[in-house]
Amino acid sequence: MRGKPKIHRFTNMRKLVTHLRDDLTSGNQDFVLLFAYNGTGKTRLSMEFKETGKRKNGKKPDTLYFNAFTEDLFSWDNDLENDNERRFHINSDSKFFKGLKDLALEERIGDYLSRYADFHFDIDYDKWTISFRKSDAIHIKVSRGEENIFIWCLFMAICELMIDGAESYAWVKYVYIDDPISSLDDNNAIAVASDLAKMLRRAKSRTRKVVVGGNQATVPDPIKTVLSTHHALFFNVVCNELKKEAHKKYFLDRPDRGAVYTLRATDDVPFFHHVAMLAEIQKAAAGGKLYTYHFNMLRSIMEKTATFFGNDDFSSCIHGIKDEVLYSRALNLLSHGKYAIYEPKEMVDDTKKLFREILNAFLTKYQFALPDIVAVPSVASAATPVVEAPAPIPVPAPVATT
């Protein structure tokens, strides 16, 4: 059995930021991935990370960020007088948009946007406004979710320019991304997570040309990233995509919503976010919205549970129960291949029924203390007997105070 997880305790946010920056510099990590509940202070953490960089560099920024404040850089003019030409205004004073006019991002933005949405846009660089259209309708007001995904696509396009060496973003050494997928359904959440991971791998491999002894040479110039989210599925996909890269994964908490922050490393123990994922799965099973990737998620949780109890195979989690062989075969077949994650399809009714039976058997054997990040309805049969067993949740470890 693996050792207890180490928990770092920080008496203020600045010390927490110092730890994260140290992971990326002296710790030689390319990414820091944080799972945290809403209300923990993720947005404030991203801003403190940015401000720390400015303090270290004589007020010069080193962090490009995406968080709730990014959305505030845009505002609507709904044309209340004529109710005709609705436009999305850009705050051109922000450093976020430096070079935007000269670099013509439409094609890059459109490439990302076409993956998630079916509307189009036009940018007026003289008035710093954006108008949206769909089919024959022009100057439309898009939904909140469509608005968010457009802003995210613009951010991704800027990141692509930054990686390609655009002078306007040469100051960026770090990217901090906090919860980029508000208002997205699971399908788009998976697609966004996959696209983001691909972009982050490019960012950490960035190079630049220098002149050494009169000769031109190419040297590494990586961009390091911190990602924080409360979305278990999104976090899981990013973790899977980046598992071969140098990175740290943490569960971030602020006990009792006080001034102290804790980081629980999740590298060598069953991931805490897997417990959060289990709550998401149970909610999906109860609500009827089950997709093929839910089999991947359930199998992943079973694998971590089996490892925690010292077993080699996930099937140990359903050993000895009725229909054990059927359930094991179903998990092997239906969680096989990338198609289950990257081409999500809703299960047919018979498969949904089978999934619920496997989930009920697992939850009956292991009594998890599920987090309250989602309201979890019960999917277990009322006649199912409960077998007590210890939950595979990391045992509290000695705390290191910083």
KELUMMAR-873763 format. One record per residue (C-alpha): residue number from 1; residue in three letters; x, y, z. Coordinates in Angstrom, 3 decimals, padded with zeros to 6 digits, always signed. Layout:
BEGIN
<NUM "ala" <X Y Z>>;
...
//
This chain:
BEGIN
<1 "met" <+000.000 +000.000 +000.000>>;
<2 "arg" <+001.251 +003.454 -000.839>>;
<3 "gly" <+002.228 +006.050 +001.711>>;
<4 "lys" <+000.063 +008.796 +003.119>>;
<5 "pro" <-000.385 +011.921 +001.006>>;
<6 "lys" <+001.596 +014.964 +002.060>>;
<7 "ile" <-000.439 +018.038 +002.889>>;
<8 "his" <+001.095 +021.514 +002.704>>;
<9 "arg" <-000.463 +024.218 +004.843>>;
<10 "phe" <-000.157 +027.925 +004.000>>;
<11 "thr" <-001.099 +030.725 +006.357>>;
<12 "asn" <-001.738 +033.189 +003.527>>;
<13 "met" <-002.201 +033.289 -000.230>>;
<14 "arg" <+001.201 +034.815 -000.995>>;
<15 "lys" <+002.964 +031.825 +000.510>>;
<16 "leu" <+000.744 +029.520 -001.513>>;
<17 "val" <+001.665 +031.387 -004.709>>;
<18 "thr" <+005.358 +031.138 -003.825>>;
<19 "his" <+004.972 +027.365 -003.544>>;
<20 "leu" <+003.253 +027.127 -006.939>>;
<21 "arg" <+005.891 +029.278 -008.622>>;
<22 "asp" <+008.637 +027.208 -007.011>>;
<23 "asp" <+007.061 +024.062 -008.455>>;
<24 "leu" <+007.317 +025.592 -011.923>>;
<25 "thr" <+010.853 +026.973 -011.548>>;
<26 "ser" <+013.126 +025.164 -009.106>>;
<27 "gly" <+010.825 +022.128 -009.182>>;
<28 "asn" <+011.193 +021.933 -012.977>>;
<29 "gln" <+007.487 +021.271 -013.508>>;
<30 "asp" <+005.784 +022.311 -016.737>>;
<31 "phe" <+002.273 +022.368 -015.260>>;
<32 "val" <+000.530 +022.671 -011.904>>;
<33 "leu" <-003.028 +021.305 -011.942>>;
<34 "leu" <-005.359 +022.288 -009.088>>;
<35 "phe" <-008.726 +020.757 -008.274>>;
<36 "ala" <-010.757 +022.918 -005.876>>;
<37 "tyr" <-014.370 +023.507 -004.925>>;
<38 "asn" <-016.097 +026.758 -005.839>>;
<39 "gly" <-015.625 +029.300 -003.062>>;
<40 "thr" <-012.052 +028.206 -002.319>>;
<41 "gly" <-010.587 +031.399 -003.770>>;
<42 "lys" <-009.291 +030.206 -007.146>>;
<43 "thr" <-009.910 +033.531 -008.898>>;
<44 "arg" <-008.136 +035.513 -006.180>>;
<45 "leu" <-005.288 +033.007 -006.328>>;
<46 "ser" <-004.863 +033.597 -010.066>>;
<47 "met" <-004.709 +037.361 -009.513>>;
<48 "glu" <-002.200 +037.011 -006.681>>;
<49 "phe" <-000.065 +034.805 -008.943>>;
<50 "lys" <-000.105 +037.608 -011.535>>;
<51 "glu" <+000.666 +040.336 -008.953>>;
<52 "thr" <+003.553 +038.314 -007.505>>;
<53 "gly" <+005.136 +038.290 -010.948>>;
<54 "lys" <+004.835 +042.066 -011.219>>;
<55 "arg" <+006.414 +042.535 -007.783>>;
<56 "lys" <+009.327 +040.308 -008.755>>;
<57 "asn" <+009.893 +042.025 -012.097>>;
<58 "gly" <+009.707 +045.716 -011.227>>;
<59 "lys" <+005.999 +046.046 -012.089>>;
<60 "lys" <+006.477 +044.230 -015.393>>;
<61 "pro" <+003.941 +041.411 -015.804>>;
<62 "asp" <+004.954 +037.845 -016.614>>;
<63 "thr" <+001.548 +036.102 -016.495>>;
<64 "leu" <-001.216 +035.881 -019.075>>;
<65 "tyr" <-004.365 +034.840 -017.232>>;
<66 "phe" <-007.878 +033.641 -017.957>>;
<67 "asn" <-010.422 +033.921 -015.152>>;
<68 "ala" <-013.667 +035.653 -014.199>>;
<69 "phe" <-011.998 +039.043 -014.721>>;
<70 "thr" <-011.276 +038.153 -018.355>>;
<71 "glu" <-015.005 +038.130 -019.070>>;
<72 "asp" <-015.224 +041.644 -017.608>>;
<73 "leu" <-013.016 +042.916 -020.446>>;
<74 "phe" <-016.112 +042.654 -022.663>>;
<75 "ser" <-019.487 +044.412 -022.418>>;
<76 "trp" <-022.722 +044.437 -024.430>>;
<77 "asp" <-024.328 +047.313 -026.275>>;
<78 "asn" <-027.822 +045.917 -026.841>>;
<79 "asp" <-028.977 +048.869 -028.973>>;
<80 "leu" <-031.929 +049.539 -026.667>>;
<81 "glu" <-033.128 +052.415 -028.841>>;
<82 "asn" <-033.477 +050.491 -032.121>>;
<83 "asp" <-033.164 +046.898 -030.902>>;
<84 "asn" <-031.265 +046.101 -034.081>>;
<85 "glu" <-027.456 +046.256 -033.949>>;
<86 "arg" <-026.246 +044.500 -030.816>>;
<87 "arg" <-022.480 +044.641 -030.384>>;
<88 "phe" <-019.941 +043.162 -027.988>>;
<89 "his" <-017.449 +045.824 -026.871>>;
<90 "ile" <-013.759 +045.098 -026.203>>;
<91 "asn" <-011.833 +046.969 -023.498>>;
<92 "ser" <-008.926 +048.061 -025.708>>;
<93 "asp" <-006.982 +049.459 -022.714>>;
<94 "ser" <-006.223 +045.971 -021.402>>;
<95 "lys" <-002.770 +044.469 -021.988>>;
<96 "phe" <-004.662 +041.265 -022.760>>;
<97 "phe" <-005.469 +042.689 -026.215>>;
<98 "lys" <-002.079 +044.225 -026.960>>;
<99 "gly" <-001.311 +043.632 -030.608>>;
<100 "leu" <-004.768 +042.251 -031.345>>;
<101 "lys" <-005.461 +044.775 -034.111>>;
<102 "asp" <-002.186 +044.146 -035.938>>;
<103 "leu" <-002.203 +040.359 -035.662>>;
<104 "ala" <-005.647 +039.662 -037.203>>;
<105 "leu" <-006.874 +036.760 -035.115>>;
<106 "glu" <-010.129 +036.020 -036.924>>;
<107 "glu" <-008.933 +032.846 -038.623>>;
<108 "arg" <-007.436 +031.389 -035.454>>;
<109 "ile" <-010.507 +032.272 -033.366>>;
<110 "gly" <-012.819 +030.870 -036.036>>;
<111 "asp" <-010.891 +027.605 -036.163>>;
<112 "tyr" <-011.493 +027.009 -032.456>>;
<113 "leu" <-015.050 +028.366 -032.446>>;
<114 "ser" <-016.171 +026.027 -035.228>>;
<115 "arg" <-015.364 +023.068 -032.964>>;
<116 "tyr" <-017.815 +024.110 -030.247>>;
<117 "ala" <-020.485 +026.393 -031.734>>;
<118 "asp" <-022.465 +027.187 -034.905>>;
<119 "phe" <-022.399 +031.003 -034.920>>;
<120 "his" <-019.953 +033.393 -036.590>>;
<121 "phe" <-018.438 +036.767 -035.738>>;
<122 "asp" <-016.938 +039.948 -037.203>>;
<123 "ile" <-014.449 +042.252 -035.463>>;
<124 "asp" <-014.461 +046.023 -036.053>>;
<125 "tyr" <-010.969 +047.110 -034.987>>;
<126 "asp" <-011.753 +050.807 -035.399>>;
<127 "lys" <-014.646 +050.711 -032.930>>;
<128 "trp" <-013.265 +047.760 -030.924>>;
<129 "thr" <-016.535 +045.863 -031.183>>;
<130 "ile" <-017.596 +042.357 -032.168>>;
<131 "ser" <-020.864 +041.457 -033.889>>;
<132 "phe" <-022.277 +037.938 -034.078>>;
<133 "arg" <-024.329 +036.247 -036.798>>;
<134 "lys" <-026.018 +032.912 -037.330>>;
<135 "ser" <-027.451 +031.795 -040.694>>;
<136 "asp" <-029.156 +034.903 -042.129>>;
<137 "ala" <-029.500 +036.667 -038.780>>;
<138 "ile" <-026.929 +039.401 -038.088>>;
<139 "his" <-026.035 +041.463 -035.000>>;
<140 "ile" <-027.572 +038.786 -032.786>>;
<141 "lys" <-027.308 +038.517 -029.018>>;
<142 "val" <-025.630 +035.186 -028.269>>;
<143 "ser" <-026.349 +033.197 -025.108>>;
<144 "arg" <-024.187 +033.416 -022.006>>;
<145 "gly" <-022.639 +030.052 -022.800>>;
<146 "glu" <-021.893 +031.086 -026.406>>;
<147 "glu" <-020.428 +034.343 -025.145>>;
<148 "asn" <-018.128 +032.446 -022.774>>;
<149 "ile" <-016.958 +030.010 -025.430>>;
<150 "phe" <-016.186 +032.890 -027.819>>;
<151 "ile" <-014.026 +034.606 -025.189>>;
<152 "trp" <-012.277 +031.304 -024.535>>;
<153 "cys" <-011.581 +030.837 -028.265>>;
<154 "leu" <-010.139 +034.346 -028.437>>;
<155 "phe" <-007.887 +033.505 -025.493>>;
<156 "met" <-006.730 +030.287 -027.164>>;
<157 "ala" <-005.959 +032.226 -030.347>>;
<158 "ile" <-003.858 +034.700 -028.348>>;
<159 "cys" <-002.011 +031.781 -026.739>>;
<160 "glu" <-001.253 +030.374 -030.199>>;
<161 "leu" <+000.267 +033.721 -031.201>>;
<162 "met" <+002.258 +033.823 -027.991>>;
<163 "ile" <+003.668 +030.338 -028.659>>;
<164 "asp" <+004.499 +031.305 -032.235>>;
<165 "gly" <+006.660 +034.150 -030.918>>;
<166 "ala" <+004.466 +037.236 -031.454>>;
<167 "glu" <+006.409 +040.211 -030.089>>;
<168 "ser" <+003.284 +041.641 -028.433>>;
<169 "tyr" <+003.237 +038.693 -026.034>>;
<170 "ala" <+006.981 +038.175 -025.573>>;
<171 "trp" <+006.569 +039.218 -021.914>>;
<172 "val" <+004.579 +036.073 -021.057>>;
<173 "lys" <+006.442 +033.452 -019.008>>;
<174 "tyr" <+003.432 +031.901 -017.264>>;
<175 "val" <-000.177 +031.205 -018.160>>;
<176 "tyr" <-002.763 +030.927 -015.373>>;
<177 "ile" <-006.155 +029.488 -016.345>>;
<178 "asp" <-009.036 +029.333 -013.869>>;
<179 "asp" <-012.293 +027.509 -014.692>>;
<180 "pro" <-012.565 +028.153 -018.427>>;
<181 "ile" <-015.672 +026.045 -019.017>>;
<182 "ser" <-018.577 +027.649 -017.166>>;
<183 "ser" <-021.904 +027.000 -018.926>>;
<184 "leu" <-020.512 +024.220 -021.135>>;
<185 "asp" <-022.074 +020.783 -021.445>>;
<186 "asp" <-019.977 +017.644 -020.904>>;
<187 "asn" <-019.299 +017.109 -024.602>>;
<188 "asn" <-017.815 +020.567 -025.047>>;
<189 "ala" <-016.014 +020.321 -021.709>>;
<190 "ile" <-014.159 +017.257 -022.994>>;
<191 "ala" <-013.366 +018.908 -026.321>>;
<192 "val" <-012.121 +022.097 -024.632>>;
<193 "ala" <-009.960 +020.104 -022.192>>;
<194 "ser" <-008.407 +018.094 -025.013>>;
<195 "asp" <-007.676 +021.186 -027.136>>;
<196 "leu" <-006.256 +023.016 -024.126>>;
<197 "ala" <-003.901 +020.140 -023.274>>;
<198 "lys" <-002.560 +020.117 -026.834>>;
<199 "met" <-001.925 +023.849 -026.662>>;
<200 "leu" <-000.198 +023.550 -023.266>>;
<201 "arg" <+002.155 +020.885 -024.601>>;
<202 "arg" <+003.129 +023.286 -027.396>>;
<203 "ala" <+003.628 +026.092 -024.865>>;
<204 "lys" <+006.039 +024.105 -022.701>>;
<205 "ser" <+008.064 +023.209 -025.816>>;
<206 "arg" <+008.353 +026.790 -027.093>>;
<207 "thr" <+011.782 +027.889 -028.347>>;
<208 "arg" <+013.352 +031.177 -029.449>>;
<209 "lys" <+016.274 +032.144 -031.641>>;
<210 "val" <+019.362 +033.836 -030.160>>;
<211 "val" <+022.723 +034.892 -031.510>>;
<212 "val" <+025.713 +033.208 -029.848>>;
<213 "gly" <+029.214 +034.102 -031.024>>;
<214 "gly" <+027.859 +035.561 -034.217>>;
<215 "asn" <+025.845 +032.421 -034.983>>;
<216 "gln" <+022.098 +031.955 -034.652>>;
<217 "ala" <+020.958 +029.232 -032.265>>;
<218 "thr" <+017.618 +027.919 -031.020>>;
<219 "val" <+017.184 +027.718 -027.256>>;
<220 "pro" <+014.291 +026.500 -025.045>>;
<221 "asp" <+011.856 +029.226 -023.984>>;
<222 "pro" <+009.031 +027.316 -022.269>>;
<223 "ile" <+005.798 +028.811 -021.002>>;
<224 "lys" <+004.726 +027.266 -017.673>>;
<225 "thr" <+001.058 +026.856 -016.751>>;
<226 "val" <-001.169 +026.730 -013.684>>;
<227 "leu" <-004.702 +025.393 -014.208>>;
<228 "ser" <-007.388 +025.452 -011.516>>;
<229 "thr" <-010.926 +024.086 -011.809>>;
<230 "his" <-013.867 +022.688 -009.855>>;
<231 "his" <-015.038 +020.591 -012.813>>;
<232 "ala" <-014.120 +016.946 -012.190>>;
<233 "leu" <-014.588 +015.718 -015.748>>;
<234 "phe" <-012.594 +018.599 -017.235>>;
<235 "phe" <-009.818 +018.052 -014.680>>;
<236 "asn" <-009.738 +014.320 -015.388>>;
<237 "val" <-009.368 +014.763 -019.162>>;
<238 "val" <-006.559 +017.329 -018.761>>;
<239 "cys" <-004.766 +015.043 -016.287>>;
<240 "asn" <-005.017 +012.124 -018.697>>;
<241 "glu" <-003.735 +014.234 -021.587>>;
<242 "leu" <-000.755 +015.572 -019.611>>;
<243 "lys" <+000.109 +012.448 -017.620>>;
<244 "lys" <+003.417 +011.959 -019.485>>;
<245 "glu" <+004.543 +015.557 -018.902>>;
<246 "ala" <+006.344 +017.023 -015.886>>;
<247 "his" <+003.523 +018.241 -013.676>>;
<248 "lys" <+002.078 +018.440 -010.184>>;
<249 "lys" <-001.522 +017.671 -009.257>>;
<250 "tyr" <-003.083 +019.019 -006.072>>;
<251 "phe" <-006.388 +019.177 -004.262>>;
<252 "leu" <-006.648 +022.788 -003.057>>;
<253 "asp" <-008.796 +023.530 -000.024>>;
<254 "arg" <-009.547 +026.396 +002.349>>;
<255 "pro" <-010.850 +024.700 +005.510>>;
<256 "asp" <-013.912 +026.375 +006.996>>;
<257 "arg" <-013.428 +029.178 +004.426>>;
<258 "gly" <-010.757 +030.673 +006.691>>;
<259 "ala" <-007.394 +032.292 +005.925>>;
<260 "val" <-005.449 +029.019 +005.771>>;
<261 "tyr" <-004.982 +027.102 +002.499>>;
<262 "thr" <-003.993 +023.480 +002.095>>;
<263 "leu" <-002.529 +021.598 -000.858>>;
<264 "arg" <-002.909 +017.834 -000.906>>;
<265 "ala" <-000.602 +016.228 -003.455>>;
<266 "thr" <-002.374 +013.596 -005.528>>;
<267 "asp" <+000.595 +012.072 -007.385>>;
<268 "asp" <+001.195 +008.904 -005.387>>;
<269 "val" <-002.201 +008.161 -003.869>>;
<270 "pro" <-005.741 +007.680 -005.183>>;
<271 "phe" <-006.661 +011.078 -006.600>>;
<272 "phe" <-009.142 +012.981 -004.499>>;
<273 "his" <-010.666 +014.290 -007.712>>;
<274 "his" <-011.648 +010.703 -008.511>>;
<275 "val" <-013.969 +010.846 -005.527>>;
<276 "ala" <-015.432 +014.056 -006.951>>;
<277 "met" <-015.769 +012.314 -010.302>>;
<278 "leu" <-017.712 +009.526 -008.637>>;
<279 "ala" <-020.195 +012.117 -007.381>>;
<280 "glu" <-020.500 +013.456 -010.943>>;
<281 "ile" <-021.066 +009.930 -012.286>>;
<282 "gln" <-023.742 +009.205 -009.690>>;
<283 "lys" <-025.507 +012.431 -010.609>>;
<284 "ala" <-025.387 +011.509 -014.317>>;
<285 "ala" <-026.690 +008.005 -013.653>>;
<286 "ala" <-029.604 +009.333 -011.624>>;
<287 "gly" <-030.424 +012.026 -014.184>>;
<288 "gly" <-030.289 +009.711 -017.201>>;
<289 "lys" <-027.601 +011.624 -019.146>>;
<290 "leu" <-025.037 +008.846 -019.518>>;
<291 "tyr" <-022.373 +008.871 -022.245>>;
<292 "thr" <-019.796 +006.305 -023.331>>;
<293 "tyr" <-016.992 +008.165 -021.547>>;
<294 "his" <-018.675 +007.496 -018.192>>;
<295 "phe" <-017.421 +003.914 -018.490>>;
<296 "asn" <-013.866 +005.287 -018.768>>;
<297 "met" <-014.395 +007.403 -015.675>>;
<298 "leu" <-015.867 +004.526 -013.648>>;
<299 "arg" <-013.087 +002.141 -014.627>>;
<300 "ser" <-010.455 +004.765 -013.720>>;
<301 "ile" <-012.008 +005.136 -010.261>>;
<302 "met" <-012.067 +001.370 -009.797>>;
<303 "glu" <-008.400 +001.141 -010.780>>;
<304 "lys" <-007.440 +003.714 -008.131>>;
<305 "thr" <-009.586 +001.957 -005.556>>;
<306 "ala" <-007.991 -001.409 -006.351>>;
<307 "thr" <-004.519 +000.124 -006.053>>;
<308 "phe" <-005.399 +001.629 -002.671>>;
<309 "phe" <-006.317 -001.827 -001.347>>;
<310 "gly" <-003.171 -003.400 -002.795>>;
<311 "asn" <-004.852 -005.235 -005.689>>;
<312 "asp" <-003.549 -005.376 -009.241>>;
<313 "asp" <-006.783 -005.251 -011.229>>;
<314 "phe" <-009.910 -003.107 -011.153>>;
<315 "ser" <-012.071 -006.260 -011.274>>;
<316 "ser" <-011.243 -006.843 -007.608>>;
<317 "cys" <-013.697 -004.028 -006.859>>;
<318 "ile" <-016.604 -006.193 -008.050>>;
<319 "his" <-015.180 -009.583 -007.079>>;
<320 "gly" <-017.672 -011.923 -005.468>>;
<321 "ile" <-020.813 -010.073 -006.478>>;
<322 "lys" <-023.546 -011.365 -008.749>>;
<323 "asp" <-022.805 -010.954 -012.486>>;
<324 "glu" <-019.130 -010.221 -011.758>>;
<325 "val" <-017.989 -011.698 -015.095>>;
<326 "leu" <-020.573 -009.734 -017.101>>;
<327 "tyr" <-019.673 -006.455 -015.381>>;
<328 "ser" <-015.945 -006.993 -015.861>>;
<329 "arg" <-016.379 -007.715 -019.570>>;
<330 "ala" <-018.598 -004.669 -020.009>>;
<331 "leu" <-016.040 -002.385 -018.364>>;
<332 "asn" <-013.263 -003.843 -020.501>>;
<333 "leu" <-015.169 -003.430 -023.760>>;
<334 "leu" <-016.974 -000.154 -023.198>>;
<335 "ser" <-014.034 +001.755 -021.711>>;
<336 "his" <-011.642 +000.663 -024.444>>;
<337 "gly" <-010.178 +003.181 -026.873>>;
<338 "lys" <-010.037 +006.964 -027.095>>;
<339 "tyr" <-013.374 +007.118 -028.900>>;
<340 "ala" <-015.168 +006.885 -025.578>>;
<341 "ile" <-013.681 +010.197 -024.408>>;
<342 "tyr" <-013.172 +012.165 -027.601>>;
<343 "glu" <-016.279 +011.084 -029.515>>;
<344 "pro" <-018.866 +010.981 -026.734>>;
<345 "lys" <-022.119 +009.223 -027.569>>;
<346 "glu" <-025.121 +008.809 -025.330>>;
<347 "met" <-025.646 +005.236 -024.174>>;
<348 "val" <-028.666 +003.288 -025.357>>;
<349 "asp" <-031.189 +002.343 -022.669>>;
<350 "asp" <-029.916 -001.223 -022.166>>;
<351 "thr" <-026.338 +000.022 -021.714>>;
<352 "lys" <-027.512 +002.686 -019.270>>;
<353 "lys" <-029.233 -000.021 -017.237>>;
<354 "leu" <-026.054 -002.118 -017.217>>;
<355 "phe" <-023.953 +000.900 -016.203>>;
<356 "arg" <-026.258 +001.670 -013.268>>;
<357 "glu" <-026.080 -001.955 -012.108>>;
<358 "ile" <-022.260 -001.885 -012.127>>;
<359 "leu" <-022.192 +001.482 -010.349>>;
<360 "asn" <-024.673 +000.279 -007.712>>;
<361 "ala" <-022.617 -002.861 -007.095>>;
<362 "phe" <-019.461 -000.789 -006.649>>;
<363 "leu" <-021.087 +001.757 -004.337>>;
<364 "thr" <-022.647 -001.037 -002.306>>;
<365 "lys" <-019.284 -002.687 -001.726>>;
<366 "tyr" <-017.455 +000.567 -000.937>>;
<367 "gln" <-019.064 +003.286 +001.149>>;
<368 "phe" <-017.589 +006.515 -000.237>>;
<369 "ala" <-017.888 +009.838 +001.567>>;
<370 "leu" <-018.848 +011.782 -001.536>>;
<371 "pro" <-018.114 +015.527 -001.604>>;
<372 "asp" <-020.964 +017.993 -001.764>>;
<373 "ile" <-019.830 +019.687 -004.980>>;
<374 "val" <-022.925 +018.289 -006.657>>;
<375 "ala" <-026.331 +017.301 -005.382>>;
<376 "val" <-026.159 +013.539 -005.695>>;
<377 "pro" <-029.452 +011.645 -005.981>>;
<378 "ser" <-029.423 +007.992 -005.019>>;
<379 "val" <-029.275 +005.430 -007.818>>;
<380 "ala" <-029.028 +002.343 -005.623>>;
<381 "ser" <-031.816 -000.192 -005.365>>;
<382 "ala" <-033.773 +000.050 -002.136>>;
<383 "ala" <-033.480 -003.701 -001.700>>;
<384 "thr" <-029.698 -003.765 -002.079>>;
<385 "pro" <-027.947 -004.778 +001.163>>;
<386 "val" <-025.096 -002.538 +002.294>>;
<387 "val" <-021.699 -004.114 +002.944>>;
<388 "glu" <-019.477 -001.991 +005.133>>;
<389 "ala" <-015.979 -001.375 +003.799>>;
<390 "pro" <-013.401 +001.344 +004.277>>;
<391 "ala" <-013.610 +004.107 +001.693>>;
<392 "pro" <-010.567 +004.580 -000.533>>;
<393 "ile" <-010.068 +008.175 +000.465>>;
<394 "pro" <-006.565 +009.377 +001.411>>;
<395 "val" <-005.908 +009.310 +005.147>>;
<396 "pro" <-004.943 +012.719 +006.599>>;
<397 "ala" <-001.176 +013.099 +006.655>>;
<398 "pro" <+001.304 +015.121 +008.706>>;
<399 "val" <+000.929 +018.773 +007.789>>;
<400 "ala" <+003.874 +020.878 +006.609>>;
<401 "thr" <+003.322 +024.520 +007.593>>;
<402 "thr" <+004.651 +027.200 +005.282>>;
//
